Amino acid sequence: MNTSAIAPTQEWPGPDSQADQIVDPPRYGRWFAVLAVATALAWVAFQLLTNPGFQWEIVFRYMLSPSVLTGIAMTIQLTLLVMLMGVVIGVVVALMRMSRDPLLNMCAHGFVWFFRGTPVLVQLVFWYNLAALFPEIGLGIPFGGPKFIEIPATVAISSFTAAMLGLGLNEGAYMAEIIRAGLLSVDNGQTEASKALGHKPFQTFRVVVLPQAMKAIVPPTGNQFIGMLKFTSIASVVALHELMHSVETIYNRTFETMPLLIVAALWYLIMVSILSVAQYFIERHYLKGWQAEVVQPQLQP
């Protein structure tokens, strides 16, 4: 006996049926947000064009002032030297923290703990007033022994030196953690493969580990570089003639505070924009191979 049953044929709706027509619900919230943003931008533009307090004629007069340009040059110089100092210290401290030697690890951990845990402003003022603790800075036998070289602290620690030490040591503590995180992101198998090829430890670090770690190091380092460009404004407290101190000197004499602050803000925006573009191209260079691996689909047989 045939007990098979024939299932009814299900007819699917065609492409022109109402089932395939998906209608988005009205998005009143998005239109309200667009209206709110447009209103805010219009109000900002109205204030910039009509508020006499901005004093744009004074802003344009001081944008290319020799004193302001000198401060910009000092800001760029200090930023480059501080970041170079921070990267060098960061590499050394990061390798010390990853060392199996407990003494090196403890010293590196203590360095990061101290300089990352104290405010930059406190460090700047401390180095600037180091003469209160050590009137003379010398090189010789410690614990009361003879000195071979001795320099007054007020001569050795200038405003620029204090800014370099305060910002550079603080930046070194942050860069140490950034570089350590980048090195830890490299798989241990890469190091073992390099050793199997007969590479020495320094060769392994320079040729194998560091290039692969750069994709994790470059983005936060670029952010630190941009942040340091703005942090140099703190050096005005030690009378360093950078951009912020330059505009402060002018508006303390002319009492044109707001226009000079706008001059400083515009120059910081210009420099940060240039660094952001440079960071984009550097990141794209180091992430090129990694993005290709992620974006391209894996072909399987």
Steps between C-alpha positions, in 0.01 A plus 500: 500500500631842404506720810699788353344845522554783259587824677325804367714718283585834663497790264744779591410854420666657200752782511230758441284389790446706811710256707821620328425866543666608825394843612722683744313657787512879517811610688386813675792484745756525219328803349480662842874438553583648158290806580667540841852472355420742217358749750810472720734549203301798379516657847879446517548652153279796597705562814830474312387754242310750714644485855744793537674328791693269264681803350603322181705793375732457802509122445615541139753764605677265744471173305838563333654707776877429543448427870224249423705333225795470739271330751376259231858407411579436867182290536592281202860464616398405854239252373748321273773476765260389774348229280846379397600486866174326590534235228861419593414475870183307418687234299758449776244490782266271304781250441593521868140428601492197271833375633516192720750677726303600812724803567450645151128427518467669838696810391291536183175453692609763754586747222159460336322516835667825607504704180155388386355554845608861555353796306708647219462848646652387830793341317565816296500726805717250691772494233484877459557547874759224539753756626306516827607138568833486318664842457790334320483209256828313484664180392734324739524255787165478688439534874717806554788406269683744272321643197664489158244725326262740674241731337246729670152351474356830379734479200453128429119505534362768270135539404555287191687230696228490767233463232701226327548302821147545630321419175755245371512282810122503531463413132757222537282333765195502270699393194644207698151360550403564137812327368467213747140441389610503136779249563267271693258502206753306288450125515775307678522265203659781299784524750549124507510488120762777496715309750468188287644695208806585710421866565654665803268659759558852368440383143179330608381820666596731212403283203209288624336633817515879460362522142199288599448697821491830313136458399410507870756766596450762228134607568542577874843651436344737248240597757776562754686716248191713440431518871859604572472786251221639719663402832794729418270787593554396863864604461384861518501464881881474490526807273591306186434716195272255319172586328283540809760705684540721192132592484489544878786749478312697235159514668656583837634812329204587277211352707361342180447162662233337286649579158842369606348181640324452167836543325650223715199274445513546122871420484454191718217385270720550193791303647276222633330469161837458326606235751166319462549475123855370550374247755238376253758422231742338747224279640389403149858400418539270802145360485507425127578129524283445807195664339546287189486186713188616680305636203574235240281188541667173569461266201437143602494200268 
